[in-house]
């Protein structure tokens, strides 16, 4: 039976590793101040909160804010928008880095491969404000490159950001451009673990590059693909607030308003802290449930597949 350490021994161990504890202390303090301490204010959801009166002077309303949020006209619109945006991003954006990594892996010239990979990384490291500005300028009906292309083919320029039906397409494909190169790193790493002898044996049997790709490369990285897909499901309720808010305008508001932007406008602009906190708490709970489910599915799959 393992003997428990005494308090005196614990203090000795902490003192012996004091340099390591001092190194992680700023991180612990940061998490306590900016991640966990703000959670104490989630109780605003159960009050008709007044900033000047505080919790003592504000009326306790229980679950009335949640009922008001769930039965409101905005709830289903917000859920529809965030789920559709993430579904389209999952449907189109998830395979993009996989295909890109497979193409890079099949390239024979190492120099060209490095150049393409480096160029594909660049959009990910651009600030979101600069990235949205680039996309907005490209889609401008007056000075954008898209307008010049349409004029070249004899068509009238389109104000893409002013038409709600283009918003989800812009969000999805701009997201692919921004993150495809960075997300491909995981699959490129998985491709390096594929046994070269399998390719050599397949070449001896007369398999061409397409057959080797279908029957060797993809099956070998399939565990990584499945795990990444399961983890991606865990973020279905989350949305890129900064990007959506920067692309958002009065013309596309019907399809661009999501829970995160609604929380910001309701809480910080209209000073309705109770409803803003309620919507944010609901979003956090659903996101937590999805993450826990995704982690359990990932662990179950990894155990059954014999990986990790």
N, C-alpha and C positions, 0 to 999 in steps of 0.2 A: 504494500500500500504506500502510495506516494505521500511523503511528509510535507505538510504545508509550511510555507515560508513564514517566519516571524516578521513582525513589523520592523524590527531592528535589522534583519537581513535584507528586507525590501529597501530600506533606506540606504544600506551599503551598496546594493546593486544600482540604485538610482544615482548615487554619488559617483560610482565607478564609471557609469555611462553618461555622466553629466554633459559632456560635449555633444553627444547625439541628441539628448533631450533639449538642449539649448538650440540646436539647429532646427528642430521641428516645432519649437515653441511659437514662432511667428505664424506658422501655418495653423496651429491649433487655435491661437487667439483670433486669427482672421475668420476661421470657420465659426467660432463661438459668437463673434460680433456680427458678422454679416450673413450667416446662414441659419444659425439656431436661435439666437436672441430675437430676431424679427418674427419668428414663429409664435412668440407669445402674443403678438398682436392679431393673430388669426381669430381671437375671440370677438373681434369687431363684428364678425359675421352674425353674431347672436344679439347685437345691440342696434338700436337706431342711433348710431354713433354721431356725436357732435364733438368736433375737435376742441372747442372751447370749454365744454363741460366735462370731457373725459369720460371714463367708465362710470364714475360715481354719479354724474348728473345725467348720463344718457340712459334711455329707457331700454330695458331688456325685453327683446321680442322673440326669443327662442329661434324656431326654425322658419319664422315668417319671411325672412329675406330669401331663404332657399326656395320656399314655395312661390314667392313672387318671381324669382329668377327662372324657375322651371316652367312656370305657367305664362311667362311673358312672351311677347311676339318675337323677341330677338333670339330666344334660346335655340330654337330649331334651325334658324338661319345661321347662327354661329357654329353650331355643330355640323351642319351640312357643309359649310365653307371649309372648315378646318379638316374634316374627314375627306372631302373631295380633293383638296389640295395635296394632302398626304398620300391619298390613294393614287392619284395620277403621278406624283413624284416617285412612289414605290413601283408603279407599273412601268414607267418609262425610265426613271432615273436610276433605279437599282441595277438593271442589267447593263447600263452604260459603262461603268468602270470595269465590269467583268469583261465585256467585249473589247474595251480599250486595252486592258492588260493582256488579253489573248493576242491581239494584234501586235503589241509591243514585243511579246515573247517570241513571235514568229519572225520578227525582223532580223535579217542577217547582219546588217551593218550596225556595229555597236555604237559608233559615233552618231549616226542618225537617230538611233534609239534614244541615246542620252539627250540629244537636242530636243526631240519631240517630248520626252518625259519632263524635261526642265520647263519647256514652254507651257505644258499642260498644268504645271504646278502654279504658275504665276497668278492666275485669277484668284486662287484661294487665299493668297497672302495680301491681296489688295483690300483696303478697308471697305466696309459695306457701303459707306456713303459714296466713295469714289466708284465702286463697282456699279451701283444703281445709276450714278451720273453717266457712266459710259453707256449703259444699256438705254437710258432715256435719250441720250444724244443720238445713238444709233437708230432708235425708233422714231425720232422726231420727223413729223410730216413736212417740215420746211427745210431743215439742214441735215437731216440724218441720211446715212448710207442706204437705209431701207427705202427711203423716198426716191433716191436716185435710181435704185434698182427697178422699182416699180415704174418710174418714168421711162426708163430704157426699154421696158417691154410694153410701153404705151398705155399704162394704167395710172389711175389717179392715186396719189399718196394717201396712206391711211394713218389716222391718228390712233395707233394701237392702244396706248395707255388711256385714251379717252373712250374706248369701247369695252364694256364689261366682258364681252364674250372672248376677248383675247387675253384677259388677265391671267387665268390659270395656265394658259400656254406659255406666256412670258415667264411666269414664276418657275414652271417646271424646267423649261429649256435653258433659262439663265442659270438655274441651279445646277444643271448638268455641266454647263460650261465652267461654272465656278468651282465645283467640287470633284469633277470626274477624275482629274489627274491625281488629286490627293487621295481619294478613296481607292484608286487602283493600286496603291502601295501594298495593301493587305493581300490582294490577289497576286501581285508580282512576287511577294514573299512566299506565298503558297506554291507558286510555280517553280521556284528555285528548289523546292523539296521533292519535286517529281524525279523519280529514278531515271537516269539517262539510259540505262540498259533496256528499259521498256521501249524507248524509241528505236534503239538499235535493233532489237529483236523484231519490232514491227516493220522496219525497213527491209530486213532480211526476208520477211514474209511477203514483201511487195506492197505494203501499205503506203499510200501517198500522204501528203501533209494534211489534207482534209480528214482522212481516216484516222491519222494519229491524233488530231485535235479532238475528234468526236469520241474516240474509243479509249484514249489514254489521258490526255490533258484535262478535259472537263471532268471525267470521273474522279481523277486524283484530287482535284481542288473542290469537289462537290461538298465535302464536310465543312470547309471554310465558307462556301456560298450559303449553305443552309443555316449555319450559326449566325452569319451576318444578317441573313434575312429575318431570322427570329428576333434578333436584337433590334432590327429596324422596325418591327411591328410594335415594339415597346414605346416608340415615339410617335405613334399615329395621332395622338391628341395634341401634340406640341406643334408649334408653328414658329417660323423665323420672324419674330416680332419686328426687328429692325428693318429687315428687307421688305416685309409686307407694308409696314407703316410708311416707308419711303416711297413705295410704288403707289400707295393708296391716294385716291382723289375722289371727289364727289361723283364722278361719272362711273367709277367701278366699285363704289362702296357696297353695293348689294352683294357682290361676290367676293370682295376682299376683306370684309369685316370678319375677324375671327375672335376667339375668346380673349387672346392676349391684347389685341388692340382695343377691344371693348372695355376690358378691365382698366387700361390706361386712361381712356377717355372718360369713363364713368367715375373713376377714383381720383385722377389727378387733374382733369379738366373741369368736370362738373362737381367735384368735391363730394361725391356720394360714396364715402368710404365704405359704408356697410355693404352696398351692392357690389362694389368693385372687389372687396375682400371675399365676398361670397362666391363670385364667379371664379376668382383666382384659386380659392380653396377647392372648389369643385374640380377645376382643371388639374390641380396638383394631386388630388385623390385618384382621379381616373388615370393620370399618368403613372402614379405609383403602382396601381393595380396592373397596368399594362407592362410596366418594367418587371414587376415580380413574376408575372406570368411568362414573360419572355425569358427571364433568367432561368426559371424552372424548366421551360421547354428546351432551352439551350443546354442546360446541365443534363437533362434526360437524354437528349440526342447525343451529346458528347460521350456520355457513359455507354450508351448502346452502340455507338459507332467505334468506341475504343480509342478516342482521341483525348489529348491532354492527360 
